[in-house]
Amino acid sequence: MSCSRRQILIGASSGLAATSCSSVGLKPHTKQTNHNELFDLSDPDDNLTALVKVTGDLNGSAVWHSAQGRIHALRKGEMPLPILAVEGVRRIRFEKISSGYTMHSRDWAIFRDIETGEVLKEFRNPITGKTNKVSPILIPPTQWDMTPNKGQQMPDYTGEAYLIDRPLLLPWVKEGDQMTMLLELLVKYSSGTAGGEWEHFNFSANDLNNPSLTSVPTTQNWTGHSPWLRWMDMGSSEGRTLWQSSGMKHAQYESLRPEFIEAINMFYAGSLEAPETYIKP
């Protein structure tokens, strides 16, 4: 059965795609077919649906974005200094609502020795000379609404965010069959601190435009810019951190690297199995 472009967009976003058009989740199609463009990326509504298809799953299932990379110390007048290796994962689930989607997310991360890859419980800080106790990351479940015409909506948030109250028109780049979408999560908190995340999602245009897929296979490159980690005990030292990592999209956490799952279970056993209910000790 064939579907029109608008039927596909509406059906997929309402959870009907599995019945009106076959859904194969993250499995790439085996027979290469050049599909017509399914999305008008100058349209905020299509931007939102495409965003969900790229970063999550239109059928409401959760996905996991892995990341491995390094953290650099940035100080005025100094060459950037790689100080830590980091490995993490972000779980994302989109829930369809009348105004768009509610985006549910949760992050985990552990820190590794930059040379040996050993999971760190203590860190010899090359800037201060101190030995710090390392705190792995487990952020509580967070959620906000994503809407076509007003972007990110977070009524209880008192700071600033780049995507709040602006039409959702994301940067999309296409070259041949390859596409990149940039998600910019840029904030200034009410405390006065600021930071940003830049996520480049890389995927096939043919997969994006394939009506039988509710979620497209992606790889991603992630950059973060933030103040010193609290556990580094940097005092009044001027500077910030730059995080750079890369990874891929997973349909379930079980396909993450076994070494990473083992490391997370050292600190937060059971959290990956119960991501929306697990409470950090």
N, C-alpha and C positions, 0 to 999 in steps of 0.2 A: 504494500500500500504506500502511495506517495503522500507527502505532506507539503503544504505550502510553507513559505518562509515564516509568515506570521503565525500559522498554526503550530509550527515546530517550536518557535520561541515561547508562545503562550503555553503550549502543552508541556514543554520541558520544564518551564519555571513553575508550573502548578502541580508537578509530580505526575502528569499524565503521559509523559514521553515514553515510559516503559510499556504502556499499552497501545499508544497510537503509533509509535515508532520504536523499533527494537533498541534496547540499551545494552551496551557492552562495557560500561564502566571505564576502567583504565586500560583495558586490553586494546592495543592498536589493531586496526583492521589489517587483515592479511592480504586482501586484494586491493591494489592501489587504484583508487577512483578519484578523479579530479572533480570535486564538488563545487557548485556555484557558491558565491559568497552568501553566507547565511545572515551576516550581521552588517548593519549600517553603523560603522564606528564613529560617525558624527552625531549619532542619536544617543542621548543619555540612557534611554531604556535598553537599547541594545548593548551599550557599554556595560550596564549592570549584569545583564544575562551572560554576556561573554566573560566578564570578570568571574562570575560564579563557576562557569564551565571550566575556566582555566585554573583558578585557585582552589576550587572545591568540587562539588558534584551537584548538578541540578536536581537529582533525585533525593537530596537531603542526607545522603550518606556522608560520614566524616572521612577526611583524608589527612595524611601526615606528610609534612614537608621536612625532609632531613637537611642537615647543614653541617659541614666540617670546614674549619678555617682557622684564622689567626687573629689575635688582638694586638694592636700597636699602640704605644704611648706616643701622644702628640704633645710636644712642648715647644713654646716659642723659641725660635732661633736654633732648634735642635733637629737633627735628622730623625724622622719617625723610627721608633724602635720596636721591633717585634718582641713581645714579652710573654705571650701565652698562646697555646693552642686551645681551641674550643670546639665542642661538638654538641649539637642540639637538635631538637625537633619541635615543630609547631603543628598542633592539631587544629583543623578548621572544619566547621560544619555550618552550612547555611540553612536557615529555616525560612520558608516562604511566608511573608506577611502581606497585608493589603497594600502597604506603601512601598514594598520592595523585598528586602531580605534582612533577617537578623543574622549577623555573623558571630558565631561562637568560636572562641579560640583559647588555647592554653599552650604555654611554652615550658620546655625542659632544657637544661644545658649543664654540661660538666666541663671542667677545665683540665687540660692536659699539659704536661711538660713540653715545651716547644721543641726540644731536641729528642727526647726519648719516647714521647707519646704516653707516658705513664699518667694515669688518673691522679690528680693532685688533691691532697688533703691539706698540705702546707705548701707555701710559695715563698721562695727567697726573692724578695722584691729588689730588682737591680737598681731602682731609682733611690729608694730609701735605705737599702741595706738591711731592712728588717725582715723577719720571717713572719708571714701572715697565715692565719688559719683560713682556708679556702671554703667559701660557701657556694655549693652548687645552686643552680637556678631551678625553681619550680614556681611559676607564677600562678596565682589563683585563676580559675576560669573567668574569662572576661567576655563581654558581648556588647555589640552596638548595632544599630540599624544602618543599613546601606540603602539609600534611595536614589532614584535617577536624577531628580531635579535639585535636591538639597544635600547630596553626597552623604557624608558620615553624620549620624545623629546620635548624640550622647547627652541627654538632658541633665544628668547629674555631674557632668564634667565641668569644672570651673576654669580650666585653662584655655589655651588656643590649640587648634589643630587645622592643618592646611586643607583637609578635605571637608571640613564642616561648612555647610550652607553654601556650597557651590555645585553647579551641575556636574554630574559624573562623566567627564570626558577625559579619559586616560590616554597617556602616550602609547600608541601602538606603532610598531615598525615592522614592515614586511619586505623581505628580499627573497625572491623566488618563492619556494614553499615554506621558508623559515620565517617565523614571527617572534617578536618580543613584545611583552607588555610590561610597563613599569608602574608599580604601585608605590606611591610616596606617602609614608606615614610620618608626618612632620609635626612636632608638638612643642609647645612651651607651657610648662605646668604652672599652676598658680603660685608655686613656691619660687618661681623665677628661673628654675633650671630648664634647659631645652635639649632636645635631641631629635634624631631622625632615623628612619629606616627606609632604604631604597631596595625594593625587591624587583629584580628583572626575571620575568618568567619566559622561558624559551620553549617553543613548541612548534608543531607543524600546522600551517594554515589549513591544510587538507583535513587534519583532525578537528580543528576548530569548526570548520564548515561541514563536518560530517554529521548529518542529522541523527544517525543511529548512536552517537556517543553523547552521554550526558556529562562526561568528565574527560578531559584530554590529558594524555601523558605529557609531563613537563619536566624540565630541569630548571633550576633557578640559581641566580647569584644574588647574595644578600650583603648589603653594606649597612652598618650601624655606626652612629656617631653619638657619644654620650659622655657624661662626666666619669671621673674615676670610679671604679667599683668600690663600694663601701668597705668591703673587707680588706682592700689594699692599704687602708689606713694612711692616706696620703696627706692628711692634715690640710695645711693651707697651700700645698704645692700647686702651682698653676699648671693647667694642662687638661687634656681630655683623652678619651680612647676612641680608636677607629677599629671597627670589627669588619672583617671581610670573610665570607664563607660561600660555599656552593653545595648543592645537593639536588635532590629529586623528589618527586611526588610519589607517595605510596598509598595504596588502597587500604592497607591495614598496618598496624604497628609491628606485626610479626615479621614483616619483610625488612625492617630496619637492621642495621648491622648488629649481629649478635653481641659483639664487644660493647656496643653502646647500650643495648638493653641490659646487659650484665652490670654495666657501670651505674645506670639509673637505679637498678634494683638494689645496689649497695646503699644508696641514700634514701630512696623513696619506693620501697618494694610494694608492688601492687598498684602504683599510680597509673601506669600505662594501660592496665586492664580496666581501670575505673576512672577515666580522665575527667568526667564531669562531676564526680561525687567524692573523689579522694581528697582528704584534708591533710595538708602538710603538718608533720609533727611539730 
